[in-house]
Amino acid sequence: MVDMPGTLAELTAIFPDNTVGAISPADLRRFLATVVDPRIINVKQEGAIGDGVTDDSAAFQDALDAIIAGGAGGTLYIPPGPYSLGSTGLAFDPNANGPLIVQAQGAEITYSGTGIALDLTAGGTNEANPWATIVGGDWIGTSSGQAAFRISGGRNQFWGVTARGFSTGRAFHLINLGTGGVAFSERNEFLTCRSLGNQHAFDFEVDGGNASFARTRVMGLYVSGGVANEPLINCRDESGVYDSQIWDVKGNIATDAILFHLGGGMGGTSIGPIGTENNTTYTGIEWGTFGGSSPMLLGPWDLRGPGVTFETGTRPSAVGSIGSTSLGFIRV
């Protein structure tokens, strides 16, 4: 047979003694999927070692480049195990090269550079609907001035993804980079993701521009080990577009960071419910300048956790100009 890079090694792992002994159905299905479907690229087929020490960044980028060469998007498969990207971040532009799926359940990917571990924005210049899906993976930062993910456009999905140890930058950074005043940063989902020990970072940031970020869903976000006075979720929509923003943030959120910084045109936004058990101290919710006629609704909030305090009183304080936007609080 003609050996695709890594194929015989995969077969050896599944059939170690070349007999008809016990075979893991899951391993066999995974192997067949990565070989039969040419749009699924296994990083080990591109030479990744996966020992957690060897710099596998070239193999990872080669796998992404193979998907690019196919011209219709594809799946980057990262088998379970430890990997090192060294100081080289990964880049892929789904807007130009087709939808991307990163299947990384059980994988640990360590990045020691000072940029972005996985940049899905064509270097910060693309727009429209990338359609990127990241499933699983423990993405670990070990240096300063770095971020885990930068995403633009709409219909991006992050499921069960963990970002830990990143600093200065963002863990999950959804940024509007539309052109001509038009962008499509909507219908993004971040489900059961975790941000752990990210220092001086915005654990989750929506950075505005020309988009409304309509119908973005953040559910089951767990944050722990952040640094005080750094936003857990920093939502900045500076575009003056206020329509149909719906947030659904649920889960056990444990951090000593500022809970929200909402600036710009965030009218029409619904945030909640939010569980705050096992928190230390919140410094409050800091509002930016609001505009528009749509009301903003916060709540219901569950404030049962010990040591939960706000900057003033027992409910969030408004800082800055509220403009014509009305605020409503339920069970705060």
N, C-alpha and C positions, 0 to 999 in steps of 0.2 A: 504494500500500500504506500501511497505518497503521504509522508508525514507533514501535516500542518504543524508549524512551530508549537510545541507544547502538547500535541495530540497524544503521542505515545506516552508521555509522562502522565497525562490524565488517565489513559487506559490502564497504565501500571498501577495507579492509585486505586482504581476501581476493581481490577483483577490482579491483586498483588502476587498470587502464586500461579496465575494462568490456569486455574482449575475452575470447577463449577461450584466453588464454595459460596459462602454468604455474600450476597451482593446488595448494596444499598439501593433500593429503587430510586430514592431521591438523587443520589449521585449519578445513576445511569440516565435518568431523565435530564438532569442538568447537562451531562456530557453530550447526549444526543442533540439537545437543543442548541448548544453552542457550535456543534459541528454541522448539523443539517441546515440550520438557518444562516445563510451567509451574512445577514445583517446583524448578527450577534457576534461581537468581537470579544474574545476572552483575552484579558491583559497578559495571561501567561502564554498564550499563543504568540504574543508579540515580544516575548522574552522576559517578562517580569519574574523575579525570583520569589518574592513574597516571604522573605525571612525577617522583615522588619529592620534590617540593617543596610542591605544593598539599596542603592538609589535606583528605584524603578520608574522614575519620572519619564525617561525616554520611552520605555515600553508603554506606559500609559498614554503618552501623547501620540505614539505610533498607532496605538489602537484607535484613538480618536481620529487620527488622520486617515486611517483605513475606512472609517465610517464616512468621513468627508469625501473620500475618493468614490464611494458608492453612489453619492449624489442624491440619496433619498432618506437620509437619517438612519438611525439604527440603535442598537443597544450595546453599551459598554458593560461587560460582565466582569466583576471583580470577585473572584472566589473568596470564601472565608479565609481569614488569616491576616497577618500583619504586613504592611507595605510602607515603604518610605518614599516620599517624593523629593527628599532632599530640600533644596532651596528653590526648586523650579515648580511654579504653579502650572495648572492645566488650563487650556483655553479651548472653547468650542462655541461656534456661533450657530445655534439652531435656526435662526431666522434665515440664514443663507444656505445652510447645509441640511436642513430637514430636522424633524423631531428627534430628540435625544432621550434615551432612557439609560440611567445609570443604575444597575442592579448590584448593590454592594452589601447585602445582608450578611452579617457575620464578619465583615472586613474591617480592619483598623488601618486608616490611612493617615500617616504622620507627615506634616508639612513644616519645614523649618525656615522657609523664606520670609520675606517682609512684604509680600504682595497679597495675592488672592489665591487660595488653594484651588478653587474651581470657578473660573470666570465664564459666565454664559452670556456676556454682553458684547462680544467682539471688541474687547478692549475699552468698553464704555462708550461705544458709538452706534450700536444698532438699535432697532426699533421693532414695532409690529409684534407678531405672535410667535415666539420661539417654540413653545410647546416642549418644555424640558420636564422630565420626571426623574426625580432622585428617590430611590427606594433603599432605605437602610444605610448602614455604614456609620462607623465611629470616626469622625474626621477630627484630627488632633493637631493643634498648633503648638509650636515649641519656641517661638521667637516673638519679638515685639514688632509692632507696626504691621500686623497682618490681619486678614479677614478670611472667613471660611468660604462663603458663597456670595457672588454678585449676580443678580438675576434681573432681566428686563422683560417687558412685554407681558403677554397674558397666557393663561392656561398652563402655567407652570405648577407642578405638584411636588411637594416634599413630604414623603411618608416615612415616619419612623427614623428620621435622620438625627444624629447627634453631632453637635459641634462643641468641642471643649478646648480650653487652654488658649484661645485666641486673644489677642490684645490690640488695643488702639483702634483697630478697624471694627468691622461688624461681623457677627456670627452669620446671620441671615440678612442679606441686604437686597431688598426689592427696590430697584431704582427705575424711575421713568426716564427713558432716553429717546422719546419720540421726536420726530422731525416735523417741521411745519406746524407746530402747535397741536399735532394730533398724535396720540399714542393709544395703546390698547392694554394698559396695565390693569386687566380685570380678570375675574374668574381664576385667580391664583389660590392655591390651597396649601396650607402648612399644617399637617395633621400629625399629632402625637410626636412632635419633634422635641429635642432636648438641647438646652444650651447650658453647659456646665463649666464653671470656673473660668469664664471669659473675663479677663481683666481689662478695665478701662475700655470696654467695648459696648456698643449698642447690641444687645443680644438679638433683637429683631428690629429692623428699621424699614419703614416705608418712606422713601425719600422722594418728595414730590417734584413737580415740573409742569407738565402739560396734561396730566391725566387725573382721573377721578379715583382710580383704584377701586372701581365698583366691584362689589360682590367678592372681595377677598375674604377668605375664611382662614382663621387661625384657631385651631381647636386642639386642646390637650397639650399646649406648650408648657413644658416643665423647665424652670430656670433655677439654678442653684449655684452658690459660690461666687456671685458677682461682686463687684466693688461698689461701695457706697457712692452715691451721687452720679452714677452712670445709669442711663435709662434701661429698664428691662425691655420695654417696647417704646420705640421712638418713632412716632408717626408724623411725618412732615409733608403735608400737601400744600405746596406754595403756589399752586397753579391758579387758584380762584375758581376751580371747578368743584361743585359741591354735590353732585348727584349720586344717589343710590349706593352710598358706601355702607356696607353691612359687615360688621365684625362679630365674630362669635368666638370669644376667647374663654376656654374652659380648662380646668385642670388644677393640680396642686402646684402653685407657683410659689417657690420659696427663694427669696433673694432679699438683700438689703439695698437694692437699687431703687431709684425713682421708678415708679410704676409706669407712668406715661408722660410723654411730652407731645402734646398735640398742637401743631402750629399750622398756620395758613388756613386754607378753606376746607375745614373738616365738617362743615355743616351737613346734616343728613346722615351722620354716622351713628350707628348703634354699637355700643361696646358693652359686652357682658353676656352671661354672668361670669364673675371672676371669683375663684376660691382663693382665700388668702391665709389658709391655715399654715402654721409652722413658719411664719415670717418673723423677722426681727423688727426693723423699723422702716417705715416708708417716710420719705420726706415730703410726700404729697404729690398731687398732680399739678403739673405746671402747664398752663394754657398759653398758647401763642395768640396771635391776632386772628380773629375769625371774621368771616363775612358770609353773605348769602342769607336766604330766608328760611332754609330748612332747619328744623330743630335737631339738636343733638341729644341723644338719650343715653344715659349711663345706668347700668344696673340690670337686674338686681345683683348686689354684691354681698358676699358672705364674709363678715368681719369677725369670725370666731377665733382667729389665731391669736396667740399670746404676743403682747408687745406691739400690737399694730397701732401706730399713731400717724397722724397727719400733721402737716406744717401748722395748720390753724384748725383747732376744733376737731370734730369727728368726721367731717366730710371734706372732700377736695376743695381747695381754694382756687379761684379764678385769678390769673395773673395776666395783665395785658388787656387789650381792647377786645371786647366780645363782639362788637358790631351789632348786626341785626339778628344774629343767631341766638336762639333760646336754648337753655340748658335744662334738662330734666334729670332728676335723680330718683331712683326707686330703691327702697330698703337699704339706704346707705347708712 
